[in-house]
Amino acid sequence: MVSKQELRSEETKNKILKAAGKLFGKRGYDVVTIREIAKEAGCSHTAIYLYYKDKESLLHHLAMPLLHELKELLEKIDQQTNLNGPAKLKAICLTFIEFCLLHQSMYITFISANASRVDEQDPKLQINKVRIELFQLLKDVLNNALTLSENEQSLAFSRILFYNLHGMVSTYLNHKEPLQKLLDRLSSTFEQSIDALYLGFQEIIKQGANNES
């Protein structure tokens, strides 16, 4: 049986995480302090250290569940054998957009707070390792759709793809209408954006091949 003390501790931990997520999303991870999180959570800053080592630990507990959930969703699509390369790329991009909009209040926290470079070889934080794995998955799917080898061009294309996905999500982070209504209204636009990128990448590859011949 769970004791009252354990219930209170769990409640305090949840309040701290909720406060941290709210402040990280609203003001940014770098500028928010432990004392500000404590004030928002209604506890002392020393209470936070009973459960979390530091601000990075808070970020880890907030971001990792969502990152793993997103990664699993995208991996399931990547494993589907009934989709060709372009269809798989579109499905993964649309899933990314929908997931991030579903978790819009936490998007900046789990995607970019305290982020490292996507090509960093040995990132310090575990959350950045998972972020890099996510980016690599996007890059692999894009490479497959374009029949492109792993090189500087594929890295550039993958960055451009992510910039555009990030831009689409960021545009609607503060939307007021229900998510399904938003998707019903804009899914075709999201799809056309992905198609336009894909065709643009193909044209760049074609031009490069013509210049070499």
C-alpha positions in Angstrom: 0.0 0.0 0.0 1.3 3.4 -0.9 1.9 5.7 2.1 0.7 9.3 2.4 4.3 10.4 2.4 4.9 8.6 -0.9 1.7 10.1 -2.4 2.8 13.6 -1.3 6.3 13.1 -2.8 4.9 11.9 -6.1 2.5 14.9 -6.1 5.4 17.3 -5.5 7.5 15.7 -8.2 4.6 16.1 -10.7 4.1 19.7 -9.7 7.8 20.4 -10.2 7.9 18.7 -13.6 4.7 20.6 -14.7 6.2 23.9 -13.5 9.5 23.2 -15.3 7.7 22.2 -18.5 5.6 25.4 -18.5 8.5 27.7 -17.8 10.9 26.0 -20.3 8.2 26.2 -23.0 7.3 29.8 -22.2 10.6 31.5 -21.5 13.3 29.0 -22.7 15.4 26.4 -20.9 18.5 28.6 -20.7 17.0 31.5 -18.8 14.7 29.7 -16.3 16.2 29.1 -12.9 15.6 26.4 -10.3 14.2 29.1 -7.9 11.7 30.2 -10.5 10.6 26.6 -11.1 10.2 26.1 -7.3 8.1 29.3 -7.1 5.9 28.1 -9.9 5.5 24.7 -8.3 4.8 26.1 -4.9 7.7 24.5 -3.1 11.2 25.5 -1.9 14.2 25.2 -4.3 15.8 22.8 -1.9 12.8 20.5 -2.3 13.6 20.2 -6.0 17.0 18.9 -5.3 15.5 16.0 -3.2 14.1 14.6 -6.5 16.2 16.1 -9.3 20.0 16.6 -9.4 19.9 19.8 -11.4 18.1 21.6 -14.3 19.4 19.1 -16.8 17.8 16.3 -14.8 14.5 18.0 -15.0 14.9 18.4 -18.7 15.7 14.8 -19.0 12.6 13.6 -17.2 10.4 16.0 -19.2 11.9 15.3 -22.7 12.8 11.6 -22.7 9.3 10.1 -22.6 8.1 12.2 -25.5 11.3 11.7 -27.5 11.0 7.9 -27.1 7.3 7.9 -28.0 8.0 10.0 -31.2 10.9 7.8 -32.1 8.9 4.6 -31.8 6.1 6.1 -33.9 8.5 7.0 -36.7 10.3 3.7 -36.5 7.0 1.8 -37.0 6.4 3.7 -40.1 9.9 3.2 -41.3 9.5 -0.6 -40.9 6.4 -0.7 -43.1 7.1 -2.7 -46.3 4.0 -1.6 -48.1 5.2 2.0 -48.5 7.6 3.1 -51.2 10.3 5.7 -50.4 8.4 8.9 -51.1 5.2 7.6 -49.4 7.2 6.6 -46.3 8.9 10.0 -46.2 5.5 11.8 -46.4 4.0 9.5 -43.7 6.9 10.1 -41.3 6.8 13.9 -41.9 3.1 14.1 -41.3 3.3 12.0 -38.2 6.1 14.2 -36.9 4.0 17.3 -37.4 0.9 15.8 -35.8 2.7 14.5 -32.8 4.5 17.8 -32.2 1.3 19.7 -32.5 -0.4 17.3 -30.1 2.3 18.1 -27.6 2.6 21.7 -28.5 3.2 23.0 -25.0 6.2 20.7 -24.6 7.5 21.0 -28.2 10.4 23.4 -27.7 11.4 21.5 -24.5 11.7 18.1 -26.0 12.9 19.1 -29.5 15.4 21.9 -28.9 16.0 22.8 -25.3 19.8 22.5 -24.6 20.2 20.8 -28.0 23.5 19.8 -29.5 24.5 19.8 -33.2 22.8 17.0 -35.2 26.2 15.8 -36.4 27.8 15.8 -32.9 29.6 12.4 -32.5 29.3 12.0 -28.7 26.8 14.3 -27.1 26.9 14.7 -23.4 23.1 14.5 -22.7 21.1 11.3 -23.4 18.3 13.4 -24.7 20.6 14.7 -27.5 21.6 11.2 -28.4 17.9 10.4 -29.0 17.4 13.6 -30.9 20.3 12.8 -33.1 18.9 9.3 -33.6 15.6 10.9 -34.7 17.4 13.2 -37.1 19.3 10.2 -38.5 16.0 8.3 -39.0 14.7 11.3 -41.0 17.9 11.4 -43.0 17.8 7.7 -43.8 14.2 7.9 -45.0 15.0 10.9 -47.1 18.1 9.3 -48.6 16.0 6.2 -49.4 13.3 8.3 -51.0 15.8 10.1 -53.2 18.1 7.1 -53.7 20.9 9.3 -52.3 24.1 8.2 -50.6 25.1 9.4 -47.2 27.2 12.6 -47.9 27.3 16.3 -47.3 24.4 16.8 -49.7 22.2 14.3 -47.8 23.0 16.1 -44.5 22.1 19.5 -46.1 18.8 18.1 -47.5 18.0 16.6 -44.1 18.6 19.9 -42.4 16.4 21.6 -44.9 13.7 19.0 -44.3 13.9 19.5 -40.5 13.9 23.3 -40.9 10.6 23.1 -42.8 9.0 20.6 -40.4 10.0 22.8 -37.5 8.6 25.9 -39.3 5.3 24.2 -39.9 5.0 23.1 -36.3 6.1 26.4 -34.9 3.6 28.4 -36.9 0.8 26.6 -35.1 2.2 26.2 -31.6 -0.3 28.6 -30.1 -3.3 27.6 -32.2 -6.7 27.8 -30.4 -8.7 25.4 -32.5 -8.9 21.7 -31.7 -6.0 19.7 -33.2 -8.2 17.5 -35.4 -9.9 20.6 -36.8 -6.5 22.1 -37.5 -5.3 18.9 -39.3 -8.5 18.7 -41.3 -8.0 22.2 -42.5 -4.2 22.1 -43.1 -3.2 18.5 -43.8 -3.4 19.0 -47.6 -1.1 22.1 -47.2 1.4 20.1 -45.1 1.4 17.3 -47.7 1.9 19.8 -50.6 4.8 21.3 -48.6 6.5 17.9 -48.3 5.9 17.1 -51.9 7.4 20.5 -53.0 10.5 19.8 -50.9 10.9 16.4 -52.3 10.5 17.6 -55.9 12.9 20.4 -55.2 15.5 18.0 -53.9 15.1 15.8 -57.0 15.6 18.8 -59.2 18.8 19.8 -57.4 20.1 16.2 -57.8 19.2 16.3 -61.5 20.9 19.6 -62.1 24.0 18.3 -60.3 24.1 15.2 -62.5 23.7 17.3 -65.6 26.6 19.6 -64.6 28.9 16.7 -64.1 28.1 15.1 -67.5 
